[in-house]
Amino acid sequence: MSKMMYTASAVLAAPLLMLSSQALAVTPEDEGWQAEVEVGLLIRTGNTESQSWKGKLNLEREVNLWRHQGSFDYYRQETENLDGESVVDADRIFASAQTNRQFEEDSNSSLFVYGSYEDDRFSSYNYQSTIAAGYGNRYTWREGLFADFEIGPGYSYDERRDTGETEGEIIVRMAGRLNWDITDTSRFTQSISTEVGDDNVRTRAVSAVTANINSALALRVSLTLNHNDTVYEQASGRIPEKLDTETAVTLVYSF
């Protein structure tokens, strides 16, 4: 576990250090950190006994030429089998941090540094981590409707679950994010990223529709897709699916 935690800290360190350099002072142009806490819970009883819950934290801040983003996502599901024992069906952690610096004021172009760490108990990997840097561009159609595009080289470092071997390789990371404020109280977001290497191509996509209940609370429906082009047979003989999907309805608190 200590090795996994060290890896997670290492890949997130660069963007977090750049992020923290701007975190202490709040300027007149800076509104400070914007945070969202997202919680969902599903409990089933009767013929099927199961419990699943999801928690997510999103952080954003824009100040001067800098734009910072951070995310922590956790999902778990437990089901009671015929013997009355609780069996874990899903257990996944995903964390990421990114910082962008614009070339100049009002410029659409920026440089970015990104790091991520994922631990999925039922995938082919004990963990998957990435660090990347490169060029980003924001295209704005109008206020509330914009898209971010990014591309750059990086490095991925993974540990296989079947053998315990660690593997690292040079990758190219491409990412895009769309934000559409449909109305004053509703928003659609779509993010997708692909990390292309010789041994694996890893893709993650998140679609979400958010509807405000009041100034602080909102309801969100989201679909998350995780795809690994390369999977390995496990000791039990099970071959993990290449594509994982997660559909969630959650309550969001913003502050």
C-alpha positions as CSV (number, residue, x, y, z in Angstrom):
1,M,0.0,0.0,0.0
2,S,2.9,2.4,0.8
3,K,4.3,1.9,-2.7
4,M,0.9,2.7,-4.2
5,M,0.5,5.8,-2.1
6,Y,4.0,6.9,-3.1
7,T,3.2,6.5,-6.8
8,A,-0.1,8.5,-6.4
9,S,1.8,11.3,-4.6
10,A,4.5,11.4,-7.2
11,V,2.3,11.7,-10.3
12,L,0.1,14.4,-8.6
13,A,3.0,16.3,-7.2
14,A,3.9,18.5,-10.1
15,P,0.4,20.0,-10.8
16,L,-0.3,20.3,-7.1
17,L,2.9,22.2,-6.5
18,M,2.1,24.7,-9.2
19,L,-1.4,24.8,-7.9
20,S,-0.4,25.5,-4.4
21,S,1.9,28.4,-5.4
22,Q,-1.2,30.4,-6.3
23,A,-3.3,29.1,-3.4
24,L,-2.3,31.4,-0.5
25,A,-3.2,34.9,-1.8
26,V,-6.6,35.9,-3.1
27,T,-6.5,39.0,-5.4
28,P,-9.4,41.3,-6.3
29,E,-9.7,39.4,-9.6
30,D,-9.8,36.1,-7.8
31,E,-13.0,34.7,-6.3
32,G,-11.0,31.9,-4.5
33,W,-11.6,28.2,-4.7
34,Q,-14.9,27.0,-6.1
35,A,-15.8,23.5,-4.8
36,E,-18.4,20.9,-5.4
37,V,-19.2,17.9,-3.2
38,E,-21.2,15.2,-4.9
39,V,-22.9,12.3,-3.0
40,G,-25.0,9.4,-4.2
41,L,-26.4,6.3,-2.4
42,L,-28.5,3.3,-3.5
43,I,-29.7,0.6,-1.1
44,R,-31.7,-2.4,-2.3
45,T,-33.5,-4.9,-0.1
46,G,-35.8,-7.9,-0.6
47,N,-34.8,-10.4,-3.3
48,T,-31.6,-8.5,-3.8
49,E,-29.5,-7.1,-1.0
50,S,-27.1,-4.5,-2.2
51,Q,-25.6,-1.1,-1.3
52,S,-23.7,1.3,-3.6
53,W,-22.4,4.7,-3.0
54,K,-20.5,7.4,-4.8
55,G,-18.6,10.4,-3.6
56,K,-16.8,13.1,-5.6
57,L,-15.0,16.3,-4.9
58,N,-14.3,18.9,-7.6
59,L,-12.1,22.0,-7.1
60,E,-11.6,24.9,-9.5
61,R,-9.9,28.2,-9.4
62,E,-9.0,30.9,-12.0
63,V,-6.7,33.7,-11.1
64,N,-4.8,36.0,-13.4
65,L,-3.2,33.8,-16.1
66,W,-3.7,30.6,-14.1
67,R,-6.5,28.0,-14.1
68,H,-6.4,25.1,-11.6
69,Q,-8.6,22.0,-11.4
70,G,-8.6,19.0,-9.0
71,S,-10.9,16.0,-8.6
72,F,-11.3,13.0,-6.3
73,D,-13.9,10.3,-7.2
74,Y,-14.8,7.2,-5.2
75,Y,-17.3,4.5,-6.0
76,R,-18.1,1.2,-4.2
77,Q,-20.8,-1.4,-4.4
78,E,-21.5,-4.4,-2.1
79,T,-24.0,-7.2,-2.7
80,E,-25.2,-9.9,-0.3
81,N,-24.7,-13.5,-1.8
82,L,-26.9,-16.6,-1.2
83,D,-24.8,-17.4,1.9
84,G,-25.6,-14.0,3.5
85,E,-22.1,-12.8,3.0
86,S,-21.3,-9.3,1.8
87,V,-19.4,-9.3,-1.5
88,V,-17.7,-6.3,-3.0
89,D,-18.6,-5.9,-6.6
90,A,-17.0,-2.5,-7.3
91,D,-14.3,-0.5,-5.6
92,R,-12.6,2.3,-7.5
93,I,-10.7,5.5,-6.7
94,F,-9.7,8.1,-9.2
95,A,-7.8,11.4,-8.5
96,S,-6.5,14.0,-10.8
97,A,-5.0,17.5,-10.7
98,Q,-4.2,20.0,-13.4
99,T,-3.0,23.5,-13.8
100,N,-3.0,25.7,-17.0
101,R,-1.1,28.9,-17.6
102,Q,-2.3,31.2,-20.4
103,F,0.4,32.7,-22.6
104,E,-1.0,36.2,-22.0
105,E,-4.1,37.9,-20.8
106,D,-7.2,37.2,-23.0
107,S,-5.2,34.5,-24.8
108,N,-6.9,31.2,-25.7
109,S,-3.7,29.3,-25.6
110,S,-2.0,27.8,-22.5
111,L,0.5,25.3,-21.2
112,F,-0.7,22.6,-18.9
113,V,0.6,20.1,-16.4
114,Y,-1.6,17.1,-15.5
115,G,-1.4,14.1,-13.1
116,S,-3.8,11.3,-12.3
117,Y,-4.0,8.2,-10.2
118,E,-6.6,5.3,-10.4
119,D,-7.0,2.3,-8.2
120,D,-9.7,-0.1,-9.5
121,R,-10.0,-3.3,-7.5
122,F,-11.6,-5.2,-10.4
123,S,-9.4,-4.0,-13.3
124,S,-6.3,-5.7,-14.7
125,Y,-4.1,-3.2,-12.8
126,N,-3.5,-2.6,-9.1
127,Y,-3.1,1.1,-10.1
128,Q,-2.6,3.3,-13.1
129,S,-0.9,6.6,-13.0
130,T,-0.1,9.3,-15.5
131,I,1.7,12.6,-15.7
132,A,1.7,14.8,-18.8
133,A,2.4,18.3,-20.0
134,G,1.7,20.2,-23.2
135,Y,-0.4,22.7,-25.1
136,G,-4.0,23.7,-24.4
137,N,-6.5,25.9,-26.2
138,R,-10.0,27.2,-25.3
139,Y,-12.5,27.9,-27.9
140,T,-15.5,30.1,-26.8
141,W,-18.7,30.3,-28.8
142,R,-20.4,32.6,-26.3
143,E,-20.6,33.1,-22.6
144,G,-21.4,29.8,-20.9
145,L,-20.5,27.7,-24.0
146,F,-16.8,26.8,-24.5
147,A,-14.5,23.9,-25.1
148,D,-11.0,23.1,-24.0
149,F,-8.6,21.0,-26.1
150,E,-5.2,19.7,-25.0
151,I,-2.4,17.6,-26.3
152,G,1.0,16.7,-25.0
153,P,3.6,14.0,-24.2
154,G,3.5,12.2,-20.9
155,Y,4.5,9.1,-19.0
156,S,2.3,6.3,-17.6
157,Y,3.2,4.0,-14.8
158,D,1.1,0.9,-13.9
159,E,1.2,-2.2,-11.8
160,R,-0.3,-5.4,-13.2
161,R,-2.6,-7.3,-10.9
162,D,-1.8,-10.8,-12.2
163,T,2.0,-10.6,-11.9
164,G,2.6,-7.6,-9.7
165,E,5.0,-6.3,-12.3
166,T,5.3,-2.5,-12.8
167,E,5.3,-1.1,-16.3
168,G,6.1,2.4,-17.5
169,E,6.0,3.9,-21.0
170,I,6.0,7.2,-22.9
171,I,2.5,8.3,-24.0
172,V,0.7,11.0,-25.9
173,R,-2.3,12.5,-24.0
174,M,-5.2,14.1,-25.8
175,A,-8.1,15.6,-23.9
176,G,-11.2,17.7,-24.5
177,R,-13.9,19.2,-22.3
178,L,-17.2,20.9,-23.3
179,N,-19.1,23.2,-21.0
180,W,-22.6,24.3,-22.0
181,D,-24.8,26.4,-19.7
182,I,-28.2,25.4,-21.2
183,T,-30.1,27.8,-19.0
184,D,-29.4,29.8,-15.8
185,T,-30.2,26.7,-13.8
186,S,-28.9,23.8,-15.9
187,R,-25.6,22.8,-17.4
188,F,-24.2,20.0,-19.6
189,T,-20.5,19.0,-19.4
190,Q,-18.6,16.4,-21.4
191,S,-15.0,15.5,-20.9
192,I,-12.9,12.9,-22.7
193,S,-9.2,11.9,-22.6
194,T,-7.1,9.4,-24.4
195,E,-3.6,8.3,-23.4
196,V,-1.9,6.4,-26.3
197,G,1.1,4.2,-25.6
198,D,2.7,1.2,-27.2
199,D,1.4,-1.2,-24.5
200,N,-2.0,0.3,-23.8
201,V,-4.5,2.9,-24.9
202,R,-6.5,4.2,-22.0
203,T,-9.7,6.3,-22.5
204,R,-11.9,8.0,-19.9
205,A,-15.1,9.9,-20.7
206,V,-17.6,11.7,-18.4
207,S,-20.9,13.1,-19.5
208,A,-23.1,15.0,-17.0
209,V,-26.3,17.1,-16.8
210,T,-26.7,19.3,-13.7
211,A,-29.9,21.0,-12.7
212,N,-29.9,23.5,-9.8
213,I,-32.3,23.1,-7.0
214,N,-31.3,26.3,-5.3
215,S,-28.1,28.5,-5.1
216,A,-26.1,25.7,-3.3
217,L,-27.8,22.4,-4.2
218,A,-28.2,20.7,-7.5
219,L,-29.1,17.3,-8.9
220,R,-26.7,15.6,-11.4
221,V,-27.1,12.7,-13.8
222,S,-23.7,11.4,-15.1
223,L,-22.3,8.6,-17.2
224,T,-18.6,7.6,-16.8
225,L,-16.8,5.3,-19.3
226,N,-13.4,3.8,-18.6
227,H,-11.7,1.8,-21.4
228,N,-8.3,-0.1,-21.4
229,D,-7.3,-1.5,-24.7
230,T,-5.1,-4.1,-22.9
231,V,-6.4,-6.4,-20.2
232,Y,-4.9,-9.5,-18.5
233,E,-6.3,-12.7,-17.2
234,Q,-6.5,-12.8,-13.4
235,A,-5.4,-15.6,-11.1
236,S,-9.1,-16.7,-10.7
237,G,-9.3,-17.1,-14.5
238,R,-11.5,-14.0,-14.9
239,I,-10.7,-11.7,-17.8
240,P,-11.7,-8.1,-16.9
241,E,-13.9,-6.3,-19.4
242,K,-12.1,-3.6,-21.5
243,L,-14.9,-1.2,-20.9
244,D,-16.4,-0.1,-17.5
245,T,-19.5,2.1,-17.3
246,E,-21.0,3.9,-14.4
247,T,-24.3,5.7,-14.4
248,A,-25.1,7.8,-11.3
249,V,-27.7,10.2,-10.0
250,T,-26.2,12.4,-7.3
251,L,-26.8,15.4,-5.1
252,V,-24.3,18.2,-5.5
253,Y,-23.4,20.9,-2.9
254,S,-21.5,23.9,-4.2
255,F,-19.5,26.4,-2.1
